[in-house]
Structures are given as C-alpha cells and as structure tokens.
Amino acid sequence: MSSPAVVLRSKFVTPGSNTFNDYINYIDREDAKRHIHVNQSSKETDDFFVFHNFMDYMDDEAKQGDLFTKDNDQLSPNDKKTLKQQFQKAQQNESPMWQDVISFDNEWLAKQGLYHPTTHTVDEGNMRKVVRETMATVLKSEGMENSAVWTASLHYNTDNIHVHIASTETCPTREKMDVFDKEDQTWREEYRAKRKPKTLDKMKSKVANMILDRTHERNKIDDLVRGTVHHKKENGVSLSTYRKTNELFQEAMKHLPSDKKQWQYGYHSINDARPYIDDITTIYLQQFHADDMEQLHQQLDDEVNVMKEMYGEGVIMNRINKRNWMT
C-alpha cells in the first residue's frame, strides 16, 4: 500500500518544558548547521526532537528554504529578535507551544507542479501560500486568529519534503484546566493545549485541497446531481402518478409525519417512510437518468481514488461518501 500524499504530525509542549526553552534559545542562532532526519512513518513522539533544534536547520543552506511567518517571506535579524521576544513572552505567560510537521510525497508534489526532482527544489512561493492559508484556517477553528504567532520553514534535505510549523499565544486566550502531575503527585492549573480533532482534519484537508484543486471535477458532480432535479421540474415528471412509483408514493405518504415542516430526508421523524422514498428515487433515476447515473458513479469513483492518494486508504471512508453528494 502506497503512503499518503500528505501526512500531518502534531503535538504540543508545555511552557516549562526543555523543548520550549530550546526553541527560544535557537531562534536567533546562526552557527549551528545540522541535517536532521525525520522518520515519516513512525508514530513515536520522540521524533519531534527536531523541534529541540528547530532553528538549527531553518537557516541551513543545503536545505535552501527560509524561515517565514504570516507576513514575512524572510526574517531579518531584527525580525528574529522580535519573534524570539514574542515566544519568550508566551512562555512567561504560560502559553503552550504547538508543533506541526506536514510531510509530502515528493512524486505527488511533482505531479502538482510544486516540486522539481532534477533540481530538488520546491515552488516556495506557492508552498508559503498553502501554509499561511492553512494556519489561518487552523487558528480560526481554535479561536486564536487574533492572538497566535507562528513561524514555519520548508525542509527538504530529507527523503520527503516537510514543512515545520511552531505556534503559540503571546497572551493566552484559552481556558485553563486542572492537570495532575504524576511525578510530583500534585494538581496544577494550565492552559488547555489539546486542539479539537476537527481542527487537525481541517488542517490536513486545507493543505491537500489547496495543492490539488478539484473544484472543476466536483462542480461536474454537483451539476449531474442538480440536473436530475431540474429534469424532473422541467419535464413535469409526477412521481405520485407515474405507474412504477404510484404505490410506493402512497405508502410513503402514510408514514410521513403530519407536520410538513419535518418532511426533510435527514429527519428521524421520517424513518418509516425513508425506505419507500429510497425505492422511488432509485426507480426515477434508473428510468430517466441511467446515463447520468453511470457518469456520476464514474466521477465519484475518480474522486475516491484521488482522495485515497492524498489521505491514504485507511481514512478515506471518513472523508467521502457517495451519498453525501446526493443528499
């Protein structure tokens, strides 16, 4: 089984951790030049040791990518000083730091025109745009769009192109929670650091969908679905009088609630009528839109295959379901 085109690894560290301290200490260092390998397939949290030396390789000439932020493509010494002060203030104010690594399959990036295998270079302008819009989505999802500061860099002296992102809040806005320290056997209060699962889903989806724009293909699917409705209206198709659906229509009416406001397909109150509605829909589509349905299924199959390539086989069914396109 091939690996997904986009892999997201995320964690957070507390303000008192060595990782947070090491990050701050390395922000404005220029002397260290280390090549660090990241095991893309590993699930061990220790692989995030790269953030201990985050700035060491951010200025690595062999890597070629520059440290960037929301507003700057490159950071001057003064910019780095300001950034360091922001992270120091965040630590002093007891904010956690979030660490994300987005890894790409190089062949997939090459197919999208963002990676050039012969020169081992990346379209950094477009990749920075992807990261910025992705971080805007993530921070909005967490309610941190006006309070967070982040920095990122492309890292491609390894087998797979990576983007490393570190973010924190200079003045924390998240709610506090009680945490039990097993080592000290004491309770302490700290800012909630765990992000919502849907935030991480949005993050990965935003990256993949910005790089691989499937708008045209998905519009085709929508047009096919909407076309069946327009055909019914324009041609005056009456499912209540059509011979093959008349009896099913009458049975469905018997099981619908008296309140017509509840005549929505997703409502629990129509559960008893839903099987008849499904049969009516199937007959209608087979009779009037057989060719369209064959084309629709092919389009959906193609979309599923694209999603599998991006996200991997294991998670695809959580992301796309054919019925979603038809309800």
HUTA-V240646 format. One line per field, one symbol per residue. ss: DSSP state (H for helix, E for strand, C for the rest). psi: psi as a letter, one per 20 degrees, with the letter a starting at -180 (. if undefined). burial: + if it has 9 or more other ideal C-beta (glycine too) atoms within 8 Angstrom, else -. Layout:
ss: ???
psi: ???
burial: ???
//
This chain:
ss: CCCCCEEEEEEEECCCCHHHHHHHHHCCCCCCCCCCCCCCCCCCHHHHHHHHHHHHHHCCCCCCCCCEECCCCCCCHHHHHHHHHHHHHHHHCCCCEEEEEEEECHHHHHHCCCEECCCCEECHHHHHHHHHHHHHHHHHHCCCCCCEEEEEEEECCCCCCEEEEEEEECCCCCCEEEEEECCCCEEEEEECCCCCHHHHHHHHHHHHHHHCCCHHHHHHHHHHHHHHHHHHHHCCCCCCCCCCCHHHHHHHHHHCCCCHHHCCCCCHHHHHHHHHHHHHHHHHHHHHCHHHHHHHHHHHHHHHHHHHHHHCHHHHHHCCCHHHHCC
psi: pqqqhppppqrqqqhjqhggghgghigkqihpnqppppohiqjphiijihihkgigihjohhhhqqprahiphqprhhghgggghghghgghjkqrppppooqqphgghhhjjipohhilrqnhghhhgggghghggghghjkjhjiqqqqrqqolkahppqppppqrogopiqqqqpppohgilqqrprpphpqqhhghghgggggghhgnokgghhhggghgghhhghggghjkpoihipgiigghghgghhiqqhoiijmphiqhijghighhggggggggghgikgghhghghgghgggghghghgiqhhihiihpphhhij.
burial: ---+++++++-++++---++++++-++++---+--+-+-+------++-+++++++++++--+-+++++-----+---+++-++-++++++-+-++++++++++++-+++-+-++------+-+--+++++++++++++-++-+--++++++++++-+-+++++++++++-+-+------+--------++-+-+---++-+++++++++++-+--++-+++-++-++--++----+-+--+--++-+++++--++-----+-------+--++-++-++--++++-+++-++-+++-++-+++-+++++++---+---+----+--
//
